[in-house]
Structure formats: C-alpha cells, structure tokens
C-alpha cells in the first residue's frame, strides 16, 4: 500500500513539474498547452514532458535550420516515430498510446535530446 502511495505521489510531482514548466516561460509559443514542445536554439523546450496515455504531443520547429524528432537515442533509435526534416514553422505530432518513458533526439544534431513520460 505504501508503495502505491509513493508511486501516486511521484506521478503528482511529475505532473506538477510539467504544468509549472509549461506556465513558466516565454520559450513556449503563445497559446500552447502542456503537450507542445518548441524546437528553439538547438533545444527541445521543455526538454522533459509528462502526459497521460492517449495524448498527442506536437513539436514546432522555431529555428532557421532543419531538425528532426526521432524516437530513441542517437546510439539506438527505436523506430517508433521519426518526423523527418522539419523546417522553420513546420510541426510534427505523435500520439503516445501507452505508458512509459520515451526518449527522442534530433537526427541532424545528436546532442539535442528530449523525453516524454506517459502515465
């Protein structure tokens, strides 16, 4: 029982961090929700995101250079999703159907990495 409460508390903390991150800065385009990720300054913003299963996450490239949103890591792409090259202003969306932690990166700039935690 104690373990279940701890897991619920952890989920609540992750959700709170995601909400605060989405509300806290000018890095997010105006009018976006917590399921939006901006690609800006060679970074995914926010770098980590917590959503519930069934949520569609949308990435928007705000840089003047092409980027990708590719599942996995540069060392081990998972093949679950790959946006292909997206130019400035283009978007890519993916629906996360199952719970888990999903890493992703830019195939053009391997140091750009992000993570989506799905509960």
C-alpha positions as CSV (number, residue, x, y, z in Angstrom):
1,X,0.0,0.0,0.0
2,X,2.8,2.4,0.9
3,X,4.5,1.7,-2.5
4,X,1.3,2.6,-4.3
5,X,1.0,5.9,-2.4
6,X,4.6,6.6,-3.3
7,X,4.0,6.0,-7.0
8,X,0.9,8.2,-6.9
9,X,2.9,11.0,-5.2
10,X,5.7,10.6,-7.8
11,X,3.1,10.9,-10.6
12,X,1.7,14.0,-9.0
13,X,5.1,15.6,-8.7
14,X,5.9,14.8,-12.4
15,X,2.6,16.3,-13.4
16,X,3.2,19.4,-11.3
17,X,6.6,19.9,-12.8
18,X,5.2,19.6,-16.3
19,X,2.5,22.2,-15.5
20,X,4.9,24.6,-14.0
21,X,7.3,24.2,-16.9
22,X,4.6,24.9,-19.4
23,X,3.4,28.0,-17.5
24,X,6.8,29.4,-16.6
25,X,8.5,30.9,-19.6
26,X,8.5,32.8,-22.8
27,X,10.1,29.9,-24.6
28,X,6.7,28.4,-25.4
29,X,4.8,30.0,-28.3
30,X,1.7,32.0,-27.1
31,X,-1.4,29.9,-26.7
32,X,0.3,26.5,-26.4
33,X,-0.7,23.8,-24.0
34,X,1.4,21.4,-21.9
35,X,1.5,18.9,-24.8
36,X,3.5,21.3,-27.1
37,X,7.3,21.2,-27.5
38,X,9.2,24.1,-29.1
39,X,12.4,23.5,-31.0
40,X,14.4,26.6,-30.5
41,X,18.0,27.5,-30.0
42,X,19.0,23.9,-30.8
43,X,17.0,22.7,-27.8
44,X,13.7,20.9,-27.2
45,X,11.6,23.1,-24.8
46,X,10.6,21.7,-22.5
47,X,13.2,19.0,-22.6
48,X,11.0,16.7,-20.4
49,X,7.3,16.4,-20.6
50,X,4.8,14.4,-18.7
51,X,1.4,13.4,-20.3
52,X,-1.3,10.8,-19.9
53,X,-1.8,7.9,-22.3
54,X,-3.6,8.9,-25.4
55,X,-2.1,12.4,-25.5
56,X,-0.8,13.8,-28.8
57,X,2.4,15.8,-28.4
58,X,3.2,18.4,-31.1
59,X,6.7,19.7,-31.8
60,X,7.2,23.0,-33.6
61,X,10.5,24.0,-35.2
62,X,11.2,27.6,-34.4
63,X,14.8,27.5,-35.6
64,X,16.1,28.6,-39.0
65,X,17.7,25.2,-39.6
66,X,16.1,21.8,-40.1
67,X,15.6,19.5,-37.2
68,X,14.0,16.0,-36.7
69,X,12.1,14.4,-33.8
70,X,13.4,10.8,-33.8
71,X,12.5,8.3,-31.2
72,X,15.2,6.6,-29.1
73,X,18.7,7.8,-28.8
74,X,21.4,8.5,-31.5
75,X,23.1,5.3,-30.4
76,X,19.8,3.3,-30.5
77,X,16.9,4.8,-32.5
78,X,13.7,2.9,-31.5
79,X,11.8,3.3,-34.8
80,X,8.6,4.3,-33.1
81,X,8.5,7.7,-34.7
82,X,10.6,10.0,-36.9
83,X,9.4,13.3,-38.2
84,X,11.9,13.6,-41.0
85,X,13.4,17.0,-41.6
86,X,11.2,19.9,-40.4
87,X,12.0,23.5,-41.5
88,X,11.1,26.6,-39.5
89,X,7.4,26.8,-38.7
90,X,6.7,23.1,-39.5
91,X,5.2,20.8,-36.9
92,X,5.3,17.1,-36.1
93,X,2.8,15.3,-33.9
94,X,2.8,11.9,-32.3
95,X,0.2,10.2,-30.1
96,X,1.5,8.3,-27.1
97,X,-0.9,5.4,-26.6
98,X,0.8,3.5,-23.8
99,X,2.5,4.3,-20.5
100,X,6.3,4.5,-20.4
101,X,9.3,6.8,-20.8
102,X,10.1,7.7,-24.4
103,X,13.3,9.4,-25.3
104,X,13.9,11.3,-28.6
105,X,16.6,13.3,-30.3
106,X,17.3,15.3,-33.4
107,X,19.0,13.1,-36.0
108,X,20.8,16.2,-37.5
109,X,22.1,17.4,-34.1
110,X,22.7,14.4,-31.9
111,X,23.2,16.5,-28.7
112,X,19.5,17.7,-28.9
113,X,17.5,15.3,-26.8
114,X,14.2,15.1,-25.0
115,X,11.9,12.8,-23.1
116,X,8.2,12.2,-22.7
117,X,6.9,10.3,-19.7
118,X,3.4,8.8,-20.2
119,X,1.3,7.7,-17.3
